[in-house]
Amino acid sequence: MKRENLVLLADAYKYSHHKLYYPGTSQVYSYLESRGGKFDSTVFYGLQYFLKEYLEGIAFTQEDLDEAEDLMIQVFGRDDVFDKRKFQYILDRHKGKLPVRIKAVPEGATVPVSNVLMTIENTDPECFWLTNFLETLLMQVWYPSTVATVSREVKRVVTRYFEETATEGAEAGIEFVLNDFGFRGVSSVESAGLGGSAHLVNFAGSDNIAASVFAKRYYKAQKMQGMSIPATEHSICTLLGKEGELDIFKHVLETFPTGIVACVSDSYNIFNACENYWGEELKTEILDREGTLVIRPDSGDPVMTLLKIFEILFDKFGYTVNEKGYKVLPPQVRVIQGDGVNYDAILEMYEALKQHQISAENLVLGMGGALLQKLDRDTQKFALKCSYAKVNGKEVTVQKSPTEMDAQGNITGSFKKSKGGRLKLVKIEGEYHTVNEGDYPELEDQMVTVFENGKLIKEWSFEEVREQATVPYCSKVLV
């Protein structure tokens, strides 16, 4: 399959920058960071995809360049902005391989905000303009990194409530608590693969097949990463009308007499379904199964709906009280909440279960739009800024430090202040710190060279990424 034309993968204004950089510029060095946002740390993930898909090897061809020349003249309505010779130089001198060096933290690493995550610099002084030309494309690493961050933060919440309320040994099921329901809700198949695989960095449950394919294709995953179960949708459960819902439920259990099967049960009345159909008519079949029926509500307030459903199910199927004092349904019955699920709602749901002495192990989750779509670059405030340059042979520390006015008219320093100099990321007493390259010479840079002059220097397997992002299950409650 032909690659996208790299020459056209930048914001239009960047095509003028080769002229706008001060005369004599020969080096531009820039860095990526998460400047803050919803969470205090960010999981770095997805750069390897962009390197493999767009930059590795011959990044563009003569055909690509000719196409771009015609288009860019039309974009600007003038012929003195786009300079074909700049790209032609890369074709002729470097055979289409990009003369840049990229360093980055290991994929899956969880780094506190306001630390460097990646650096990029040109390796040919004639291509100083190329560093930030690539910003448009490489900045898109914000998306998989943010998805991986949200997913990991949910895992921390789940781990916390399992630690506090679940039966000893139940933590093995955490891998399948949060399931990716987001394929249909994203803007593209690329987003499904990229964002969905970012979720698989933390969990193993997913209905997003594109994510598993992506993990194998770009990260050489050794085994299937996303796993799913048989499950109904409303087109199945409403096929015989309201009067036929019980027959549909019977058919579901007969079709999959063993193993896990999920059934949406709110087509007409979720409480009637739980109390009379699942809890009475089909109770014996459910308890005799070698497997688990997962009942799915799909409407109403999540907290109130779940509490009522568990009240009914405990009454109908009974429960045990685990060693921590929390109620647990028989293993043949569980509940999945897939409607209205986001990070904040998950906190509310698990806290409500805890307050009502219900173990977290009774509930699993499906998350769609809030996992893969309802986020943006500002969720974790990603930015890529120049911090160092060479101009007429002189090394220059480059830094922005804006002032800004707040809603009350006060003028203060901005959080958008950038870092200056060549940077490295070090660990001091186990904590990440961004320092200048010459500082702490005894400390190893946590960033490694991953790409140089068209070659992928360091490749991470998906298993390595998952290991980096691991959320430990320990006796200390996460906060």
C-alpha positions in Angstrom: 0.0 0.0 0.0 1.3 3.4 -0.9 2.2 5.7 2.0 0.6 9.0 2.6 2.6 11.8 0.9 4.8 13.0 3.8 5.6 16.2 2.0 1.9 17.2 2.5 1.7 16.1 6.2 2.3 19.5 7.9 0.3 22.6 8.8 0.4 24.9 5.8 2.1 27.8 7.5 5.2 25.6 8.2 6.1 25.6 4.5 7.2 29.2 4.9 9.5 28.5 7.9 12.6 27.7 5.8 12.6 31.4 4.9 11.5 32.7 8.3 14.2 31.1 10.5 16.9 33.7 11.0 19.7 33.5 8.3 22.5 31.3 9.4 20.3 28.8 11.3 21.8 25.3 11.0 20.3 23.4 13.9 16.8 23.2 15.5 16.3 21.0 18.5 12.8 20.5 19.9 11.1 18.5 22.7 7.7 17.1 23.5 6.1 17.3 26.9 2.8 17.0 28.7 2.5 20.3 30.4 -0.2 19.2 32.9 -3.9 18.2 32.4 -6.4 15.9 34.0 -3.8 13.5 35.4 -0.5 14.1 37.1 1.4 11.6 34.9 1.3 10.6 31.3 1.8 7.2 29.7 4.0 7.5 26.5 2.8 5.3 23.7 2.3 5.3 19.9 5.5 6.9 18.6 6.7 3.6 17.1 3.6 3.5 14.9 4.3 7.0 13.4 8.0 6.1 12.8 7.2 2.9 11.1 4.2 4.1 9.1 5.4 7.5 8.0 9.1 8.1 8.6 11.1 4.9 8.4 13.1 4.2 5.2 12.4 6.3 2.1 10.0 8.8 3.6 8.9 10.3 0.2 9.5 9.9 -3.5 10.0 12.2 -6.4 6.4 11.5 -7.4 5.3 12.7 -3.9 7.4 15.9 -4.3 6.0 16.7 -7.7 2.5 16.2 -6.5 3.2 18.5 -3.5 4.7 21.3 -5.7 1.5 21.6 -7.8 -0.7 21.6 -4.7 1.2 24.0 -2.5 1.3 26.7 -5.2 -2.5 26.5 -5.2 -2.7 26.5 -1.4 -0.8 29.8 -1.1 -1.8 31.3 -4.4 1.8 32.3 -5.0 5.0 30.4 -5.9 7.5 31.9 -3.4 6.5 30.0 -0.3 6.9 26.3 -1.0 10.5 25.6 -2.0 10.8 22.3 -3.8 14.6 22.4 -3.6 14.5 21.9 0.2 12.9 18.5 -0.2 14.8 17.7 -3.4 18.0 18.0 -1.4 16.8 15.2 0.9 15.9 13.1 -2.1 19.3 13.7 -3.8 21.6 13.8 -0.8 19.9 11.3 1.5 17.9 9.2 -1.0 14.6 10.2 0.7 15.7 9.2 4.2 15.0 11.9 6.8 18.2 13.4 8.4 16.8 13.7 11.9 17.5 12.1 15.2 14.6 11.3 17.6 15.1 10.3 21.2 12.2 9.2 23.4 11.3 7.6 26.7 10.5 3.8 26.6 7.0 3.2 25.3 4.7 2.4 28.2 6.7 4.5 30.6 4.6 6.6 33.0 6.2 10.0 33.4 5.0 12.9 35.6 3.8 15.9 33.7 6.2 18.8 32.8 8.9 16.4 31.9 10.5 15.8 28.5 9.1 12.7 26.7 10.8 13.1 23.3 13.4 15.2 21.4 14.0 15.7 17.7 16.8 17.5 15.9 18.2 17.7 12.4 21.4 15.8 11.6 22.2 17.8 8.4 22.6 21.6 8.8 20.9 22.2 5.5 17.7 20.6 7.0 17.3 22.8 10.1 13.7 23.5 9.0 12.8 19.8 9.0 12.7 19.4 12.8 9.6 21.4 13.4 8.1 20.6 10.0 7.6 17.2 11.5 5.8 18.6 14.5 2.3 18.3 12.9 2.7 14.6 12.4 4.7 13.6 15.5 2.5 15.7 17.8 -0.3 13.2 17.1 1.4 10.9 19.6 -0.7 12.9 22.1 -3.7 10.7 21.1 -2.4 7.2 21.9 -0.5 8.6 24.9 -3.7 10.2 26.3 -5.8 7.0 25.7 -3.1 4.9 27.4 -3.1 7.4 30.3 -6.9 7.4 30.8 -6.9 3.6 30.6 -4.1 3.3 33.1 -5.8 5.8 35.5 -9.0 3.7 35.3 -6.9 0.6 36.1 -5.5 2.4 39.2 -9.1 3.1 40.4 -10.2 -0.5 39.7 -7.1 -1.8 41.5 -7.8 0.4 44.5 -11.3 -0.9 44.9 -10.3 -4.5 44.4 -7.7 -3.9 47.1 -10.3 -2.6 49.4 -13.4 -4.8 48.7 -12.6 -7.8 46.5 -12.0 -11.4 47.5 -8.3 -12.4 47.8 -7.2 -13.7 44.5 -9.9 -11.9 42.5 -7.3 -9.4 41.3 -6.5 -11.8 38.4 -9.7 -10.6 36.8 -8.7 -6.9 36.8 -7.2 -7.4 33.3 -10.8 -7.8 31.9 -12.6 -5.2 34.0 -12.5 -2.3 31.5 -13.5 -3.4 27.9 -13.0 -1.2 24.8 -16.4 -0.6 23.2 -15.1 2.4 21.2 -14.5 1.2 17.6 -17.8 2.6 16.2 -17.4 5.9 18.0 -14.0 7.0 16.7 -13.3 9.1 13.7 -11.3 6.6 11.7 -10.1 3.0 11.5 -6.6 4.4 12.2 -7.9 5.9 15.5 -9.5 2.6 16.4 -6.2 0.8 16.0 -4.0 3.4 17.5 -6.3 4.3 20.4 -7.6 0.8 20.9 -4.1 -0.6 21.2 -3.2 2.1 23.7 -6.0 0.7 25.9 -4.5 -2.8 25.5 -1.4 -1.5 27.1 -3.3 -1.7 30.4 -6.2 -4.1 29.9 -6.9 -7.3 27.9 -10.7 -6.9 27.3 -11.7 -5.4 24.0 -14.3 -5.6 21.2 -12.0 -3.5 19.0 -10.4 -6.0 16.6 -8.4 -3.2 14.9 -6.5 -2.7 18.2 -5.3 -6.2 18.3 -4.3 -6.2 14.7 -2.4 -2.9 15.3 -0.5 -4.3 18.3 0.7 -7.2 16.2 1.5 -5.2 13.1 3.4 -2.3 14.7 4.6 -3.7 18.0 5.1 -7.4 17.1 2.7 -8.6 19.8 3.4 -12.3 20.4 -0.1 -13.2 21.3 -3.6 -11.9 20.9 -3.9 -8.8 23.1 -7.6 -8.0 23.0 -10.0 -10.7 24.0 -13.8 -10.7 24.0 -16.9 -12.9 24.7 -20.2 -13.7 23.0 -22.7 -11.0 23.6 -26.1 -9.8 22.4 -27.2 -6.4 21.2 -30.7 -4.9 21.1 -31.4 -6.1 17.6 -31.2 -9.6 19.0 -33.1 -9.0 22.2 -36.0 -7.1 20.6 -36.4 -9.5 17.7 -39.5 -11.1 19.1 -40.9 -8.0 20.8 -41.5 -7.5 24.5 -43.6 -10.7 24.8 -40.7 -12.7 23.3 -37.9 -11.3 25.4 -37.8 -14.3 27.7 -37.6 -16.7 24.7 -34.6 -14.7 23.5 -32.9 -15.0 26.9 -33.5 -18.8 26.9 -32.1 -19.0 23.4 -28.9 -17.1 24.5 -28.3 -19.6 27.4 -29.0 -22.6 25.1 -26.7 -21.3 22.4 -23.8 -20.9 24.8 -24.4 -23.4 27.6 -20.8 -23.0 28.9 -18.4 -20.1 29.3 -19.0 -16.4 29.6 -21.9 -14.8 27.7 -23.3 -11.3 28.0 -26.8 -10.2 27.4 -28.2 -6.7 27.2 -31.3 -6.7 29.4 -32.8 -3.2 29.3 -34.8 -3.5 26.1 -38.0 -3.0 28.0 -37.5 -3.2 31.8 -34.1 -4.1 33.2 -35.5 -4.6 36.7 -38.2 -7.0 35.5 -35.6 -8.8 33.4 -33.4 -9.3 36.5 -36.2 -10.1 38.9 -38.5 -12.3 36.9 -36.6 -13.6 33.9 -33.1 -14.1 35.0 -33.9 -14.3 38.7 -37.0 -16.7 38.5 -37.7 -18.3 35.1 -34.0 -18.9 34.2 -32.4 -19.1 37.6 -31.9 -22.8 37.6 -30.3 -22.8 34.1 -28.0 -20.0 35.2 -26.8 -21.6 38.4 -26.3 -24.9 36.6 -24.1 -23.4 33.9 -20.4 -24.0 33.8 -19.8 -20.3 33.1 -21.0 -16.8 33.8 -23.9 -14.8 32.6 -23.1 -11.1 32.4 -26.2 -9.0 32.6 -25.9 -5.6 30.9 -28.0 -2.5 31.7 -27.8 0.1 29.0 -29.8 3.1 30.1 -30.6 5.2 33.2 -28.4 6.7 35.9 -25.4 4.3 36.2 -25.1 4.4 40.0 -28.8 4.2 40.8 -29.4 1.5 38.2 -26.5 -0.6 39.4 -27.5 -0.4 43.0 -31.1 -1.5 42.2 -29.9 -4.3 40.0 -27.5 -5.7 42.6 -30.3 -5.5 45.2 -32.5 -7.7 43.0 -29.7 -10.1 42.1 -28.6 -10.6 45.7 -32.2 -11.3 46.6 -32.7 -13.8 43.8 -29.3 -15.5 43.5 -28.0 -15.1 47.0 -24.5 -14.0 47.9 -21.5 -14.7 50.1 -19.7 -12.1 52.2 -15.9 -12.2 51.6 -13.2 -11.8 54.2 -13.3 -8.0 53.8 -17.0 -7.9 54.5 -18.4 -7.3 51.0 -21.1 -9.1 49.2 -20.2 -11.3 46.2 -22.7 -12.8 43.7 -22.4 -16.5 42.8 -19.7 -16.9 40.1 -22.4 -17.7 37.5 -23.7 -14.1 37.6 -22.0 -10.8 37.0 -23.0 -7.3 35.7 -21.4 -5.1 33.0 -22.0 -1.4 32.8 -21.3 0.0 29.4 -23.5 3.1 29.2 -22.4 6.5 30.5 -19.0 5.2 31.5 -16.1 7.6 31.9 -13.3 8.1 34.4 -15.3 10.1 36.9 -18.4 7.9 36.5 -16.2 4.8 37.3 -15.0 6.5 40.5 -18.7 7.2 41.5 -19.8 3.6 40.6 -17.2 1.8 42.6 -17.5 4.1 45.5 -21.2 3.6 45.6 -20.7 -0.2 45.5 -18.3 0.1 48.4 -20.7 2.2 50.5 -23.3 -0.5 50.0 -21.0 -3.3 51.0 -20.8 -4.7 47.4 -17.5 -6.1 46.2 -15.9 -4.5 43.1 -15.5 -8.0 41.6 -19.2 -8.1 40.8 -18.9 -5.4 38.2 -17.1 -5.1 34.9 -17.2 -2.1 32.5 -17.4 -1.2 28.8 -16.1 2.2 27.7 -16.5 3.7 24.3 -16.4 7.4 23.4 -14.9 8.5 26.7 -12.0 6.0 26.2 -11.2 6.7 22.5 -12.9 9.9 21.5 -13.9 12.3 24.2 -10.3 13.6 24.8 -8.0 16.0 23.0 -4.5 17.4 23.0 -5.3 19.5 26.0 -6.5 16.6 28.2 -2.8 16.3 29.1 -1.7 19.6 27.5 0.8 18.2 25.0 3.2 20.6 23.4 6.3 20.4 21.2 8.6 23.4 21.4 12.1 24.4 20.2 14.6 24.6 23.1 18.0 24.9 21.4 19.4 26.0 18.1 22.6 27.0 16.3 22.6 30.3 14.5 25.7 31.3 12.6 27.7 28.8 14.5 26.6 30.0 17.9 24.7 27.8 20.3 21.4 29.4 21.4 19.1 28.5 24.3 15.6 28.9 23.0 12.7 29.5 25.4 9.3 31.1 25.5 8.0 32.7 28.8 4.8 34.5 28.1 2.7 36.5 30.5 -1.0 36.3 30.5 -4.1 38.0 31.9 -6.6 36.1 33.9 -10.4 36.6 34.1 -9.9 39.2 36.9 -7.4 41.2 34.9 -4.3 40.0 36.7 -1.2 39.6 34.7 0.8 36.5 35.6 3.3 34.1 34.2 1.8 31.4 31.9 2.0 27.7 32.4 3.0 27.7 28.7 6.6 28.7 29.7 8.8 26.3 27.8 12.1 24.6 28.7 15.4 25.8 27.3 18.6 24.0 26.2 19.3 20.4 25.2 17.5 18.2 27.6 17.7 14.8 29.2 15.4 12.9 31.5 17.0 11.4 34.6 15.9 9.5 37.7 16.9 10.9 41.0 15.9 8.6 43.9 13.5 6.9 41.7 11.7 10.1 40.5 11.9 11.5 36.9 13.5 14.9 36.5 14.2 16.9 33.3 17.6 18.5 33.3 20.0 20.0 30.8 22.2 17.6 28.9 25.4 18.5 30.7 23.9 18.2 34.2 24.2 15.1 36.3 26.7 13.4 33.9 26.7 10.4 36.2 23.0 9.8 35.6 21.8 7.9 32.5 19.4 9.6 30.1 16.0 7.7 30.3 15.4 8.7 26.7 17.0 6.6 24.1 17.6 7.1 20.4 14.7 5.5 18.5 15.2 6.9 15.1 18.1 8.3 13.1 18.6 9.2 9.5 15.7 7.1 8.3 16.4 4.0 10.5 14.4 2.7 13.4 17.1 2.3 16.0 15.1 1.0 18.9 11.9 -1.0 18.7 9.6 -1.9 21.6 7.5 -5.1 21.6 4.0 -4.8 22.9 4.8 -7.1 25.8 7.6 -4.7 26.8 5.2 -1.7 26.5 2.7 -3.5 28.8 5.5 -4.3 31.3 6.5 -0.7 31.4 3.0 0.5 32.1 2.1 -2.1 34.8 -0.1 -1.0 37.7 1.1 -3.0 40.7 -1.5 -4.7 42.9 -0.2 -4.2 46.4 -1.3 -3.9 50.0 -1.1 -0.1 49.9 -4.3 1.5 48.6 -3.7 3.7 45.5 -4.8 7.3 45.7 
